[in-house]
Amino acid sequence: LVEDYGSVYFTGGDQALITGALAPDGGESLVLKAIRKAHRRGSLVAGSSAGAAIMSEVMISGGTSLEAATYGVVDDPDQPGMLLEPGLGFFRWGMVDQHFIKRGRFGRLVVGMQASGAKRGFGIDENTALFVEGKTARVIGEYGAFVLDLAEVNVDRRHRLVDNIGFSYADNGDALDLETGVVLPGPGKRPVTRN
């Protein structure tokens, strides 16, 4: 069916169920192999909510910003804290989080990025898509997407302080250079000067 249809859309729910079905015990199922083959040929592979979370190499599978900042990354889903698991790796430019502004997920994305070694994070909000073509992504939708950059971050683990996080916000019509992280304002938008 994947070969016949070509494109794949993952809905919301529980991202661990999606990755568990497609990559049981870390291996690739026949369905996942077919999806990867379609993706290499240029087919659309998309998702919302949990379907967006699985796109990263390492995905956030649970926890709030408060839990992430307070308890860090944990292995036991019954304990408070943040859960990370292997994603499916369709999006190779950083970690993806969703419902970003609506659910206050800035903190958990920063903690997830630090724990996974991701230098960039992409927080996508409600009714919004990050549409990737080659090395460029366009923001389409009602709200927008944050791009977090930890390349020059300072971390004081003893005091649980993180500063110098680079971030940009892109909304409908804007684009992102995924290689550099630079936001490219959409047509008709005025740049904001440094002053």
Backbone hydrogen bonds in HBPLUS format (Angstrom, degrees):
<---DONOR---> <-ACCEPTOR-->    atom                        ^
c    i                          cat <-CA-CA->   ^        H-A-AA   ^      H-
h    n   atom  resd res      DA  || num        DHA   H-A  angle D-A-AA Bond
n    s   type  num  typ     dist DA aas  dist angle  dist       angle   num
A0005-TYR N   A0001-LEU O   2.81 MM   4  5.99 168.9  1.82 159.0 160.9     1
A0006-GLY N   A0002-VAL O   2.74 MM   4  5.51 156.8  1.79 145.8 153.7     2
A0008-VAL N   A0044-LEU O   2.89 MM  36  6.34 157.1  1.94 157.1 163.8     3
A0046-ALA N   A0008-VAL O   2.91 MM  38  6.30 164.7  1.93 156.1 160.8     4
A0010-PHE N   A0046-ALA O   2.77 MM  36  6.19 159.9  1.81 140.0 144.9     5
A0048-SER N   A0010-PHE O   3.05 MM  38  6.54 146.6  2.17 161.2 169.4     6
A0017-LEU N   A0014-ASP O   2.98 MM   3  5.47 136.0  2.18 110.6 122.2     7
A0018-ILE N   A0014-ASP O   3.39 MM   4  6.87 149.4  2.49 146.2 154.5     8
A0019-THR N   A0015-GLN O   3.02 MM   4  6.33 172.4  2.03 159.3 159.2     9
A0020-GLY N   A0016-ALA O   2.85 MM   4  5.73 147.4  1.96 133.9 144.2    10
A0021-ALA N   A0017-LEU O   3.03 MM   4  6.06 145.6  2.15 136.8 144.1    11
A0022-LEU N   A0018-ILE O   3.03 MM   4  6.25 158.8  2.08 151.0 157.0    12
A0023-ALA N   A0019-THR O   2.73 MM   4  5.42 150.5  1.81 143.1 150.6    13
A0029-SER N   A0022-LEU O   2.95 MM   7  5.39 162.8  1.98 161.8 156.2    14
A0026-GLY N   A0023-ALA O   3.15 MM   3  5.18 146.2  2.27 132.4 123.8    15
A0027-GLY N   A0024-PRO O   3.01 MM   3  5.59 161.2  2.05 126.9 127.2    16
A0033-LYS N   A0029-SER O   3.01 MM   4  6.32 159.4  2.05 151.1 156.9    17
A0034-ALA N   A0030-LEU O   3.00 MM   4  6.23 150.8  2.09 141.7 149.4    18
A0035-ILE N   A0031-VAL O   2.90 MM   4  6.22 150.0  1.99 148.3 157.2    19
A0036-ARG N   A0032-LEU O   2.90 MM   4  6.14 163.1  1.92 154.4 158.3    20
A0037-LYS N   A0033-LYS O   3.00 MM   4  6.18 154.1  2.07 142.8 150.0    21
A0038-ALA N   A0034-ALA O   2.98 MM   4  6.19 159.4  2.02 145.3 150.6    22
A0039-HIS N   A0035-ILE O   2.86 MM   4  6.07 157.2  1.91 150.6 157.4    23
A0040-ARG N   A0036-ARG O   2.91 MM   4  6.16 158.1  1.96 149.4 154.4    24
A0041-ARG N   A0037-LYS O   3.21 MM   4  6.46 138.8  2.39 139.1 149.7    25
A0041-ARG N   A0038-ALA O   3.12 MM   3  5.13 127.8  2.41  94.4 108.3    26
A0043-SER N   A0038-ALA O   2.96 MM   5  5.33 160.2  2.00 148.5 142.7    27
A0042-GLY N   A0039-HIS O   2.96 MM   3  5.15 159.1  2.00 107.8 114.4    28
A0051-GLY N   A0048-SER O   2.79 MM   3  4.66 140.7  1.95 137.0 125.1    29
A0052-ALA N   A0049-SER O   2.88 MM   3  5.21 146.8  2.00 108.2 118.5    30
A0053-ALA N   A0049-SER O   3.08 MM   4  6.47 153.7  2.16 151.6 159.5    31
A0054-ILE N   A0050-ALA O   3.27 MM   4  6.48 148.4  2.38 149.3 154.3    32
A0055-MET N   A0052-ALA O   3.16 MM   3  5.60 160.6  2.20 113.7 119.7    33
A0088-LEU N   A0054-ILE O   2.74 MM  34  5.57 170.1  1.75 155.5 159.1    34
A0090-PHE N   A0055-MET O   2.90 MM  35  4.92 108.1  2.43 120.3 139.4    35
A0091-PHE N   A0055-MET O   2.76 MM  36  5.15 173.3  1.76 143.3 141.0    36
A0089-GLY N   A0056-SER O   2.98 MM  33  4.71 154.3  2.05 120.9 115.0    37
A0087-GLY N   A0057-GLU O   2.69 MM  30  4.78 166.1  1.71 125.2 126.9    38
A0059-MET N   A0085-GLU O   2.75 MM  26  5.46 164.6  1.78 172.2 174.7    39
A0085-GLU N   A0059-MET O   3.00 MM  26  5.46 158.9  2.04 151.4 158.0    40
A0061-SER N   A0083-LEU O   2.85 MM  22  5.27 165.8  1.87 136.6 140.7    41
A0083-LEU N   A0062-GLY O   2.91 MM  21  4.91 164.5  1.93 127.7 131.5    42
A0068-ALA N   A0064-THR O   2.89 MM   4  6.04 159.9  1.94 147.6 153.8    43
A0069-ALA N   A0065-SER O   2.91 MM   4  6.05 164.1  1.93 151.6 155.3    44
A0070-THR N   A0066-LEU O   2.90 MM   4  5.95 149.7  1.99 146.5 155.2    45
A0071-TYR N   A0067-GLU O   2.79 MM   4  5.59 166.1  1.81 149.1 153.8    46
A0072-GLY N   A0068-ALA O   2.90 MM   4  4.54 133.7  2.11 114.9 126.6    47
A0082-MET N   A0072-GLY O   2.94 MM  10  6.00 167.5  1.96 151.7 154.0    48
A0074-VAL N   A0082-MET O   2.83 MM   8  5.77 160.2  1.87 152.5 156.6    49
A0079-GLN N   A0076-ASP O   3.00 MM   3  5.51 166.1  2.02 118.9 123.4    50
A0095-MET N   A0120-ARG O   3.02 MM  25  6.53 150.0  2.12 152.3 149.5    51
A0122-PHE N   A0095-MET O   2.76 MM  27  6.13 156.5  1.81 165.4 172.6    52
A0097-ASP N   A0122-PHE O   2.94 MM  25  6.23 160.1  1.98 154.2 152.6    53
A0124-ILE N   A0097-ASP O   2.94 MM  27  6.27 167.6  1.95 155.2 152.2    54
A0103-ARG N   A0099-HIS O   2.97 MM   4  5.75 153.1  2.04 147.8 153.0    55
A0100-PHE N   A0124-ILE O   3.15 MM  24  5.49 177.0  2.15 125.5 126.3    56
A0105-ARG N   A0100-PHE O   3.03 MM   5  5.10 168.9  2.05 151.4 154.1    57
A0104-GLY N   A0101-ILE O   3.16 MM   3  5.07 164.1  2.19 104.8 109.7    58
A0109-LEU N   A0105-ARG O   3.10 MM   4  6.24 153.4  2.18 149.2 156.0    59
A0110-VAL N   A0106-PHE O   3.12 MM   4  6.42 159.1  2.16 153.1 158.5    60
A0111-VAL N   A0107-GLY O   3.06 MM   4  6.30 166.9  2.08 153.2 156.3    61
A0112-GLY N   A0108-ARG O   2.86 MM   4  5.93 157.7  1.91 142.2 149.2    62
A0113-MET N   A0109-LEU O   2.83 MM   4  5.97 155.7  1.89 147.8 154.4    63
A0114-GLN N   A0110-VAL O   2.98 MM   4  6.20 162.5  2.01 150.5 155.0    64
A0115-ALA N   A0111-VAL O   2.97 MM   4  6.15 165.9  1.99 151.5 155.3    65
A0116-SER N   A0112-GLY O   2.97 MM   4  6.02 148.5  2.07 144.1 152.2    66
A0117-GLY N   A0113-MET O   2.84 MM   4  5.67 130.7  2.09 144.3 155.5    67
A0118-ALA N   A0113-MET O   3.07 MM   5  4.72 120.5  2.44 134.1 139.6    68
A0150-LEU N   A0119-LYS O   2.82 MM  31  5.10 167.6  1.83 152.0 156.1    69
A0121-GLY N   A0148-LEU O   2.88 MM  27  4.86 150.3  1.96 133.5 139.3    70
A0148-LEU N   A0121-GLY O   2.79 MM  27  4.86 164.5  1.81 142.6 148.0    71
A0123-GLY N   A0146-PHE O   2.93 MM  23  4.91 151.6  2.01 134.3 142.8    72
A0146-PHE N   A0123-GLY O   2.83 MM  23  4.91 155.0  1.89 140.5 145.1    73
A0125-ASP N   A0144-GLY O   3.08 MM  19  5.85 160.2  2.12 172.7 174.5    74
A0142-GLU N   A0127-ASN O   2.97 MM  15  5.59 152.9  2.04 144.2 143.2    75
A0129-ALA N   A0140-ILE O   2.69 MM  11  5.17 161.9  1.72 155.3 161.9    76
A0140-ILE N   A0129-ALA O   2.98 MM  11  5.17 163.7  2.01 147.5 151.6    77
A0131-PHE N   A0138-ARG O   2.79 MM   7  5.07 158.4  1.84 160.8 156.2    78
A0138-ARG N   A0131-PHE O   2.80 MM   7  5.07 157.5  1.85 138.8 143.5    79
A0133-GLU N   A0136-THR O   2.80 MM   3  5.46 171.7  1.80 172.9 175.9    80
A0136-THR N   A0133-GLU O   3.09 MM   3  5.46 163.7  2.12 128.8 133.0    81
A0178-LEU N   A0135-LYS O   2.87 MM  43  5.31 152.5  1.95 149.3 154.6    82
A0137-ALA N   A0176-LEU O   2.98 MM  39  5.07 158.4  2.02 142.9 149.5    83
A0176-LEU N   A0137-ALA O   2.66 MM  39  5.07 145.4  1.78 151.0 160.6    84
A0139-VAL N   A0174-ASP O   2.91 MM  35  5.62 171.2  1.92 161.0 161.4    85
A0173-GLY N   A0139-VAL O   2.93 MM  34  5.80 159.2  1.97 163.5 157.6    86
A0145-ALA N   A0170-ALA O   2.79 MM  25  5.37 158.2  1.84 158.7 166.3    87
A0170-ALA N   A0145-ALA O   2.88 MM  25  5.37 170.7  1.89 158.8 161.8    88
A0147-VAL N   A0168-SER O   2.83 MM  21  5.14 156.1  1.89 145.8 150.1    89
A0168-SER N   A0147-VAL O   2.91 MM  21  5.14 145.7  2.03 138.0 149.1    90
A0149-ASP N   A0166-GLY O   2.65 MM  17  4.75 152.6  1.73 149.4 149.5    91
A0166-GLY N   A0149-ASP O   2.95 MM  17  4.75 156.1  2.01 159.0 152.3    92
A0153-VAL N   A0150-LEU O   3.24 MM   3  4.93 172.4  2.25 108.3 107.7    93
A0154-ASN N   A0163-ASP O   2.83 MM   9  5.28 166.0  1.85 152.5 155.3    94
A0163-ASP N   A0154-ASN O   2.93 MM   9  5.28 160.5  1.97 148.7 155.2    95
A0156-ASP N   A0161-LEU O   2.82 MM   5  4.99 168.4  1.83 151.6 153.9    96
A0160-ARG N   A0156-ASP O   2.83 MM   4  5.71 107.4  2.37 138.4 158.0    97
A0161-LEU N   A0156-ASP O   2.94 MM   5  4.99 163.6  1.97 138.1 141.1    98
A0174-ASP N   A0171-ASP O   2.88 MM   3  5.67 166.8  1.90 153.8 157.5    99
A0175-ALA N   A0184-LEU O   2.86 MM   9  4.91 162.7  1.89 143.0 148.7   100
A0184-LEU N   A0175-ALA O   2.66 MM   9  4.91 175.7  1.66 145.2 146.8   101
A0177-ASP N   A0182-VAL O   2.88 MM   5  5.32 166.1  1.90 157.0 161.6   102
A0181-GLY N   A0177-ASP O   2.65 MM   4  5.35 149.4  1.74 159.0 168.7   103
A0189-LYS N   A0186-GLY O   3.23 MM   3  5.82 153.9  2.30 139.9 138.7   104
